[in-house]
Amino acid sequence: MTLSVMVRATLGHTGRALEAGGGAVFIFAAVFIAALLRILAAFDPQMVWIQAAGAAWALAFLGFAVIYGRALLLPRI
């Protein structure tokens, strides 16, 4: 939810079209995968699942910074 609000706010406040592109799909997919891995960790409590979930979650937020960071640093369109 946080990432979706961040994407929407970034697009709206920078004057861009309010359309989720491929970057947003990548970000949301990474969060979804992180959630699935976290659920899997509840059934098979090996540290590898929790680490993979954390890596996917971190990848989502890093992806946001890479994809939308430029829009936030440049002047409004």
C-alpha positions in Angstrom: 0.0 0.0 0.0 2.8 2.4 0.9 4.5 1.9 -2.5 1.3 2.4 -4.4 0.7 5.7 -2.6 4.3 6.7 -3.3 4.0 5.9 -7.0 0.7 7.8 -7.3 2.0 10.8 -5.4 5.2 10.9 -7.4 3.3 10.8 -10.7 0.7 13.4 -9.6 3.1 15.8 -8.0 5.5 15.8 -10.8 2.9 16.4 -13.5 3.1 13.0 -15.1 0.2 10.9 -16.4 -1.4 8.8 -13.7 -0.7 5.5 -15.4 1.2 2.7 -13.9 3.9 1.6 -16.3 6.2 -1.4 -16.4 8.3 0.0 -13.5 5.3 0.1 -11.2 4.3 -3.4 -12.2 7.9 -4.6 -11.4 7.7 -2.9 -8.0 4.3 -4.4 -7.1 5.3 -7.8 -8.3 8.4 -7.7 -6.1 6.2 -6.8 -3.0 3.8 -9.6 -3.9 6.6 -12.1 -4.2 8.0 -10.9 -0.9 4.6 -11.5 0.7 4.4 -15.0 -0.7 7.8 -15.9 0.5 7.0 -14.6 4.0 3.9 -16.8 4.0 6.0 -19.8 2.9 8.4 -19.0 5.8 5.6 -19.6 8.2 5.2 -23.2 7.0 8.8 -24.0 6.4 10.8 -21.8 9.0 14.1 -21.9 7.3 16.0 -18.7 7.3 16.4 -18.7 3.6 12.7 -17.9 3.0 12.8 -15.0 5.3 16.0 -13.7 3.7 14.5 -14.1 0.3 11.4 -12.2 1.3 13.5 -9.4 2.8 15.5 -9.2 -0.4 12.4 -9.0 -2.6 11.0 -6.3 -0.3 14.2 -4.4 -0.5 14.3 -4.8 -4.3 10.9 -3.3 -4.5 11.8 -0.1 -2.6 15.2 0.1 -4.4 13.3 -0.2 -7.6 11.1 2.7 -6.6 14.1 4.8 -5.9 15.7 3.9 -9.2 12.6 4.2 -11.4 10.9 7.3 -9.8 13.9 9.0 -8.1 14.8 10.9 -11.3 11.2 12.3 -11.5 11.5 13.4 -7.9 14.8 15.2 -8.4 14.0 17.0 -11.6 11.6 20.0 -12.0 7.9 19.4 -12.5 6.8 18.8 -16.1 
